[in-house]
Amino acid sequence: MFNHGITTAALFIAVGQLYERTHSRAISDYGGLHKPMPRFVAFFFLFSVAAFGLPGTCNFIGEFLVLVGTSYVSFVMVLISMGGILLAASYMLWMLQRVVLGEPSTEAAKVLPDLSNRELVTLIPLAILILCIGLYPGPLMETMDVSVIHLIQQTTGLQGGEASQLPPSH
């Protein structure tokens, strides 16, 4: 949920930045943003692929752990979940294709200003979090271990010694 919050916030900020420039939320009003807004497109691409859990990004870690945990209970549910992941990836890549690639669909889209320094300052920390957690999730996982073991104790009835012998969550 932590990782989902990061990527969702990043996508909302990016869409807000586009909206401030065009006052439109319609995907059809964009296209070809890679030409006038290359810095924006780099961040938007990272946030979009992170949202569907591309390996190396923070959401992949959560999705992977959920699928592994679910596989102990029901492999059918893993397959169903993977179908949802594929649909999410398809939608995000299709959206990126329409917004970022091709020729700008309006005259206004051809001359949109790229990110200002102030806007970069808002996006860079989110991008760093997405990549750092995706590439090295250990510190975040260690922070959660105590609360996860406590939750396991409450839900399974295992006592302290038994619960501490559970394999680590990372």
BELZI-V286295 format. One record per residue. RES is the residue in one letter. PSI is psi in whole degrees, 0 to 359 (none if undefined). D_CENTER is the distance of its C-alpha to the mean C-alpha in Angstrom with 1 decimal. Layout:
res = <RES RES>
psi = <PSI PSI>
d_center = <D_CENTER D_CENTER>
//
This chain:
res = <M F N H G I T T A A L F I A V G Q L Y E R T H S R A I S D Y G G L H K P M P R F V A F F F L F S V A A F G L P G T C N F I G E F L V L V G T S Y V S F V M V L I S M G G I L L A A S Y M L W M L Q R V V L G E P S T E A A K V L P D L S N R E L V T L I P L A I L I L C I G L Y P G P L M E T M D V S V I H L I Q Q T T G L Q G G E A S Q L P P S H>
psi = <325 312 320 320 321 309 323 316 317 318 320 319 315 316 323 322 320 317 320 331 327 340 36 141 2 125 326 345 359 210 140 25 346 338 304 340 61 323 317 315 322 314 316 320 312 313 322 314 331 326 327 7 40 134 139 353 161 324 335 319 311 314 317 313 323 317 319 312 320 328 335 339 313 111 332 319 326 314 319 317 320 329 320 322 317 320 317 317 318 315 314 319 324 318 315 318 316 327 321 319 175 200 147 136 345 161 324 323 337 338 22 135 145 180 138 171 322 318 322 321 331 331 327 314 323 318 320 316 315 315 318 314 322 325 334 79 355 306 321 319 319 325 327 345 312 313 327 316 320 317 318 319 317 322 334 345 8 145 174 305 319 316 325 346 357 149 147 155 5 none>
d_center = <10.3 10.1 6.6 5.7 8.1 6.9 3.9 6.6 9.2 8.4 8.5 11.6 13.1 12.9 14.4 16.9 17.9 18.7 20.5 22.6 23.8 24.7 24.8 23.4 20.3 21.6 19.8 23.3 24.2 22.0 21.9 22.7 20.7 20.5 24.2 24.5 21.0 19.9 18.2 16.2 15.3 14.1 11.6 10.7 10.4 8.1 5.7 6.4 6.5 3.3 2.8 5.9 6.0 8.2 10.5 10.6 7.0 6.4 5.0 8.0 10.3 10.1 10.4 13.2 15.0 15.0 16.5 18.9 20.1 20.5 22.5 25.1 25.8 25.3 24.4 24.7 21.8 19.7 20.8 20.1 16.5 16.0 17.4 14.7 12.0 14.2 14.7 11.1 10.9 14.3 13.6 10.8 13.1 16.0 14.8 14.1 17.6 19.2 17.9 17.9 20.5 24.2 26.5 25.9 27.0 28.8 30.9 28.8 25.7 27.8 28.4 25.3 25.1 22.3 20.4 23.0 23.1 22.3 19.1 18.1 18.8 16.2 13.4 14.4 13.9 10.2 9.9 12.2 10.4 7.2 10.0 12.5 10.9 9.8 13.3 15.3 14.2 17.9 18.6 15.9 17.2 20.8 20.3 19.4 22.2 25.0 23.4 22.3 25.9 27.3 25.4 26.7 30.1 30.1 29.0 31.1 34.0 33.9 35.6 34.6 36.1 34.8 31.2 31.2 32.1 28.9 26.8 24.2 20.6 19.5>
//
